[in-house]
Amino acid sequence: MRRSKLTASLLVVLCVVCAAQTQFPDTPAGRQCAAWLETFNRGDRAALKEFRQKNYPSKAQDQDVDRELDFRQRTGGFELKKIEDSAPTKVSALVQERSSDQFARLTMTVQSDEPHLITSIELRAIPRPEGFALPHLSQNELVAATRKQVESEVAADRFAGAVLIEKDGKPVFAEAYGLADREHKTPNTVKTRFRIGSMNKMFTAVATLQLAQSGKVDLQAPVGKYLTDYPNKEVASKVTIQQLLTHTGGTGDIFGPDFDTHRLELRTLQDYINLYGGRAPMFEPGTKWEYSNYGFILLGAIIEKVSGKSYYDYVHEHIFVPAGMTSTASDPEDKGVSERSIGYTKMDSPELKPNTDTLPYRGTSAGGGYSTVEDLARFADALTSHKLLDAKYTEMLTTGKPGTPDNSYGYGFEVSNENGARCFGHGGGAPGMNGDLKICPASGYVVAVLANLDPPAVRRVSDFITNRLPEK
């Protein structure tokens, strides 16, 4: 459930493939990259280990090689796009994953003395740089390109799930791939229910603004106005509802050793408050941005206190029913849910295995529920047609706020520029689950992608689509 799109970074002990049309400089650092690229792209474990032992001995343990091999499988390798800076012992370049539109900035340093051993390699994911814009496709071209791209990801075992593209409320692409249950060979369909991680935050934010629109919640009020017995007085008196919605309240996370110890005991929102409510703010509220799952737990508790209903009943009655979302909920994991896929993860294992041992007892206001691509499209339609909020509050919800990274986060919604188009929505990711919803109102397109594999299975697909949407 922990994710920040524009500031997401991937630190990987790797070098990069040099594309034929561009070359690394003839320097010690450049030559090391050039020597490494062929080895990495072959994906041969023995060759990778030999290269590291010779050129990067400080990072030549088996786990380093395995991580590199896994990264090769997930990215398909890299193409060099541009050298940004070069010195004898350091090179910085822009590179792009071969299997996606994702760009990264590579910085590599080597020792000044022969044999110029590698001392550090850093690879950070970055937004697509200016000068590398992708062409907008016609709708027919987009459908054909999407099918080809997704089939390629499926063939490489990087995607299993469902993809829906909608234009002005009508689907133009709706297909499913891979297996919902690998043991029983049950295929995914567009009606398969996938766990959605942090995408629940959109529902929580809409619910909060519904209560604000009706005058029952003041967005500038502190937490303690509604949770009058909240344990930590500093959080109660200083952190506002708006700061919870924008991750600027310093309320911290829920994941870590305490969660692992009590995972199946955390059954209600109050259980989370009992466990974490004594913590003081991690920083002075309002002074910085830090993604906070616990902040959305508190929003769920406030919804319960103000509405007099459980969080689950409130969102069902006030969001899912009016939107026509019949396959979305956060039922406990021990309840049988028809057509719900099994999540498969490699996060703590070299082989795919069910994510059962990582799941909370049930989804919360911070994330962990389940939905379908069709239901997510219905949610998008209900939101943009003002069935859930009026125009003023919908705009408040989906407009990036000062104090968030590049004004890229609204109230529980990520706001992005997708090849010149303003889009909003939210993603979600955890072991064995990944999802993304992007709503692009100017062009009338909605893109919903869900998968029962680890991130970034979905992001590669959703970015591919939104980067190529028709302009109108």
N, C-alpha and C positions, 0 to 999 in steps of 0.2 A: 504493500500500500504506500510505500515511501517512494515518491518520485518528484523530480523537478525538471521540467522539460528543457528550458532554455539554458539552465545552468548545470544540466546533467554532465558529469565527466566520467571518463573511463580511463583508469590508470592501469596500463598493461605493459608488462616487460616484453616489448616486441619492437621490431623494426618494421619496414614497409616495403611493399612491392614497388619496383620502379617501372612505370609505364614506358613503352617503347618510344613514345613521342617526346618524353621528357627524361632527363637523366639527373642523377645525383651528381654533385660536383666531384671533381677529382681531388679529393682531400682525404685525410685519414678517416674522418667521420663519414664522408660520402661513400668511400670505398667499402667501409664496413657494412653500410646499408645495402649497397649493390651486391656484396657477397652473400648477404643474408637472404635477399629477396627470393632467389631461386629455391633455396632450401625451404623457406616458409611456405611457398606456394605449392610445393610438392606434397606437403602434409605428411612427410615421412618421419615418424617419431625418432628413429635411430639417427637420421641425419640432423634433425633438430637438436638432439642431445649432443651429438658430436660438435656441432657448430658452437653451442653454448659452452661446452667444456673448453674449447679452444679460444673463443673470443669473448665470452662473458662468464668466466668461471665463478664469479660471486653469485650468479643466478643460474646454476646448472643442476640444481637438485631435481629429482623426479617430479616433484609437484610443480616446479617451474615449467618443465617440458610439457607436462600434462595440461597445464593452464594454457600454454601457448598453442598446443594442438587443438584444444577445445575452442580457443578463440579463432583459429584458422577455419574450423568447421562452421562457426557461427557467422563469420564475416565473408567467407569466400576469398579472402585476401584483400589487398589494397592496390589502388592505382595512385601513382604520384601525379599530382595536379600542378603544384607550383612550389618552387623553392622560395621561402620567405627570407631566410637569413643563413649565411654560411661563413664559417671560420674553420681553420684547420682541425680543431678538436670539437666542433659543435655544428650541428646543422638543424635547421627548423624548416618544416615543409607542411604544405596542405596536402592531405591525402583523402581519398574517398573509398569506402567499402565497395568491393566489387558486387556484392549481393544486395546493396541498398543505396539509397541516396545520401546516407549519413557521411558527413565530412568530419575530419578530425585534424587536430594540429599535432604533428609529431616533433618532438625535440629529443635529439640524441647527442650524448657527449662521449668522448673517448679519451684515453690517456694520451699525453703529448709524446711519450717515449714509445719506441717500438716494443711490442707489436701492436700498439694502439688498442689495448683492451677496452671494451665497452664499460663505461662507468655508470651510465644511467640512460634509460629510454622512457619517455613519458608520452602517452597518447591521450589527448583530451578531445572528447566529442564536442563539436561546435556547430552553430547554425550554418546553413549553407552560405558561403561567402558571396559577396557581390561579384559579379562577373561570371558566375556559374549558374545563372538562372536556367531552369528547364523550360522547354516549350509547352505551352498550353495545348491540349489535344481536343479534338472534337469528341462528342460523347461516344460515338461509335469507336473511335480510335482508343479512347480511354478504356472502354469495356474490353477491347481486344488486348490492350497492353496489360491491364490488370489481370486478366485470365492467364496470360503468359507468365507474368511475374509470380503470381501466387503458385502456379503449377511448378515453377522452378524452385520456389521455397519448399513446397511439399516434397518434391523429389529429393531435396537435400535434407529432409527431416527437420527443417527449421520452422515449419508451420503446420498446425492442425487446428481447424476451427471453422468459423463462418465469416463471410464478408458480405456486406450489403452497401450498395450505393443507391441513394435516392435523389431524385430531382423533382422539386416542387411537389413533394408528397407521394411520388410514385416511384417504385423501385425500377432501376435500370440494370442492376446487377445484384443477384442474390444467390450465392453458391456456398456450399460447405465442403470441407476436405478433411481427410484423415479419420481417426477413430475416437469416439467418445469413451469407449471402453476397449482397451487393447486386448485384454484377456478373452473377452467374449466377442471380439471383432464387431462391435456395434459402431456403425458409422455416425459421424457428426452430420447434422442437418441444420437448416436455417432455423429450426424450432428447438434445437438443442439449447439447454440452459447451461451457461458457463458461469463460473465464479468470476466476479468483476472487480475484486479488490477495491481500490480507492474511488471507483466510480460512484459508490454510494454517497460520496461527499456532495455530488450534484443534487441528490434528493434532499439531503440534510440542509443544504443552502437554500433550496427552493422553499422548503418547509419553514425555515427561519424567516425568510422574507415574506412569506404569506402571513405569518404572525405579525411582522412589522407593518405590512400593508394594512392589516386590520386594526392596527393601533395597540396590539397586545405586547409587542416587544419593541424596545427602544434600542436601536443599533449602537448608540453611544453610551448606553448604560453599562455599568460593570457587572461581572458575573454574579456578584453577591446580591444584586437586586432581585434576582430570580432564584438562585441557589443560596438561600439565606443562612443555611447551616454549613456552608462550604468550609472544609477544614483549614485551608491556608488563607489567612486573612489578607495577605498581600495580593494573591491572585484574585480573591473576592472583591477587593476594593480598587484594584488598578487595571485589571484586564477587561477590556470591553468586548461586547458581542461582535462589533466590527473587526476587532483584532483577532478574534477566534476565526472569523470567516476568511481572513486574509493571511493567516499564519504569521502574524506579527505580535502575538501576545506572549511569546516565550514559554508556552505551556508544555513543551517537550513531547516526547514520543511515548508509545506504549510498549514497544518491542525491546527485548533485551532479556537478561537473566530472570527478572521478576515475571515477565510474561511467560517465558519458557517453563518456569516452575509452576505457575498457576493457570496455565493455558485453559484447561478444561473446567476450572473453578469459576472463571470469569463468564458468568451467564447473563448478567444484567448490566446496564450502564452504571448503576450504583456500585456494582462490584468493582468496576474499574476505578471509580472515585474513591472507594474504600482503600484501594491499593496504592493509588498515585496522588490522592488529594492533599497529602501533607507537603508535597513539594512546593518550594517557592519558585517564582518565575526564573527561567534560565538566563534571562537578560531583562533589562528595563523594558516593560511593555511599550510597544510602538517604536522602538529604536532600531530594529532590524527584522529581517525575514528569515524564518526557519520553519520548514515544513513540520506541522504538528498534528499527528493523528489524535493525540489526547485532546487537543483543542476542539476537534469535531465530536469527540465523546461528550465533552461538556455542552456543546450545542444540542446534541441529542437529549441530554438530561434537561436542558432548559426547555426544549420543545415539550417534553413530558410534563414538566412542572406547569407551564403556561396553558397547555391544551387540556390537561387532565386525562390524557390518553397515553398509552405506551407509544414509544417512538414508532414501533412497527405498525400499530393500528393507525397512527396519524398519517404516515406516508402512504399507507395502503388506501385510506379513505380520501385523502386530499391530493394525492399525486397519481398513484397507479390507476385508480378507478377512473378519474376524469380523463386520463391520457389513454385509457384502453389497454393498459399494460397487464395482461393476464398471466404472464409467466415470470414475473419479477417478485422477489421477496428475499428475506434473510432468515429462513427457517433453520432451526438447529441442525447440525450435521448428523445427529442420530435419528432424524426424521426422514423417512423415505420420500424422495422428491423425484417424480417421474421425469425422464429425459434430461436429468442433470449429468453432465459429463464428469468423468474422473480426471483430475489434474495430474500431469506427469512432470516430474522435475529431475534435473541433474545437478541441482545446486549443492548437494552434499554427497554426490555419488557419480561415478563415471558413466553409469548406465541409468536410463530413464526408470523411475519408479513412482508409484502413486504418492501424492503429497499429503496423505492422510495424517501423518504425524506432525504436520506443521499447522494444521487448520485450527482456528479458534472454535469454541463451542458453537457460536453462531456469528453471523455478520452483525455489524454495529453501525452507528451513525458515522463512523470513520471509514467503514469499508467492510468488504467480505461477503456481501450478498451475492445473488446470482440473477442473471437476466438472459435475454436472447437478443440477437441483432434486430429482429423485428420490433421487439418492445422498446429498444433504445431509439429506434427511428420514430416510434409513436411518441416517446417522451420528447424528442426534438421537435416534432410537429406541434405537440400540445404547448410547448414552451414558446415557440416562435409565433403561434397563432393566439397567444395570450389567454389560453384556457387555464393556465396555472397562476400567472401573475399578470397585472396590467402592464402597459407599455413602459411606464416609468420604472417600475420595480424590475422588470425584465432587463431594461437597460442597465440599471444599477448592478444587477446580478452578474452581467456578462461583460462589463467594462473593466479593463485592467486598472488597478489602483496604485497610486504612488506608494512607495515603500516596498513594493514587490519587485522582483528582478525584472528590470526593463519594463515595468508596468504590465507584466505578463500574467498576472493573477487577479481575478475579480473576486467575487464572493463564492468560493467553492467551485469556480470555473477557471480553467486555464484559457488564456487568450493568446492567439498566435497569428503571425503573418505567414500564410502559406502561398509562397510564390506570388505575392502581391495581394492576396485575398485575406480579409479578416475572418478568422474562424474562432469558435470557442467550443469548449467541451471539457472532458477530463479523461485521463487514462487511469489504469490500475494495473499493478503488477505485484506478484508474490510468487513463491515457489509453485510451479504447476499452473499458473493462471496469468493471463495478460489480456487487457482490453483497452479499447480507445473509442471515443465518440467525438467526432468533429462536425460542427454545425457551421456552415458557411453561408450566411443569409443573403449576401449580395448576389450570388450565383444561384441560390436555391438548392444547393447540394448538401446532403447529409451523408457522412461516411461512418459506418459502425462496423468494427472488427473485434471479434472475440476469439480466444484460443485457450486450449487446455495444455499449454506448454509454458515454459519459463519465458520471461522477458528476455530479449526484445522481439519475440516472435511477431507480435501485433504491430509494434511501432514501425517496423520495416514496411509492412503492407500499407498501413494507413498513411504514412508519409509519402510512399510511392504514389498513392491515389491523389491525395490533396495537392501534391506538388504539380500535378498535371491536369487538374480540373479545368474544364472550359471556363473562359472568363465570364461568360453570361449564360 
